[in-house]
Amino acid sequence: MECTADSNSTSCTCTYASCSKRGKCCQCVQFHRANGELPGCFFPPDAERTYDRSREAFIKAYSRKPA
């Protein structure tokens, strides 16, 4: 499978723009999984901007009751 980093980068929701894995989804997922984390694109925008990629932050983000 060919990496489509250029096209992935245009739709990547991660705000950590200087990341060397930006748009390289396979590398991003592997990196975060190895660190017990989730990629930023799995989080809603307000939670993603905290750069806390922990499982706990993911659960907290989606456990909030809608306003």
C-alpha positions in Angstrom: 0.0 0.0 0.0 1.3 3.4 -1.0 1.3 6.2 1.6 -0.7 9.2 0.5 0.8 11.6 3.0 0.3 14.7 0.8 -3.5 14.2 0.5 -3.7 12.9 4.1 -2.1 16.1 5.3 -4.8 18.3 3.9 -7.5 16.6 5.9 -5.5 15.8 9.0 -7.2 17.3 12.1 -4.1 17.2 14.3 -3.0 20.7 15.3 0.6 19.6 16.1 1.8 20.9 12.7 5.5 20.2 13.3 5.0 16.5 13.8 7.1 14.4 11.4 4.2 11.9 11.2 1.6 14.4 10.1 -0.4 12.9 7.2 1.5 9.6 7.6 -1.4 7.8 9.3 0.2 4.4 9.6 3.3 5.9 11.3 1.1 8.1 13.5 -1.1 5.2 14.7 1.9 3.0 15.4 3.7 5.7 17.3 0.7 6.5 19.5 -0.2 2.9 20.0 3.3 2.1 21.2 3.0 4.9 23.7 -0.4 3.8 25.0 -2.1 6.7 23.3 -4.6 7.5 20.5 -3.9 9.7 17.5 -5.2 13.3 17.7 -7.6 12.7 14.9 -9.7 10.4 17.2 -10.5 13.4 19.5 -13.0 16.2 19.2 -11.3 19.5 18.3 -11.4 21.0 21.8 -9.8 17.9 23.4 -7.3 17.5 20.5 -5.9 20.9 21.1 -4.7 19.9 24.6 -2.2 17.4 23.1 -3.2 14.9 25.8 -3.5 11.7 23.7 -4.0 9.4 26.6 -6.8 6.8 26.8 -8.2 8.6 29.8 -8.4 11.9 27.9 -10.2 10.1 25.1 -12.8 8.6 27.4 -13.2 11.9 29.3 -13.8 13.8 26.0 -16.5 11.4 24.9 -18.1 11.0 28.3 -19.1 14.6 28.6 -22.8 15.2 28.5 -24.0 17.4 25.6 -25.0 20.9 26.6 
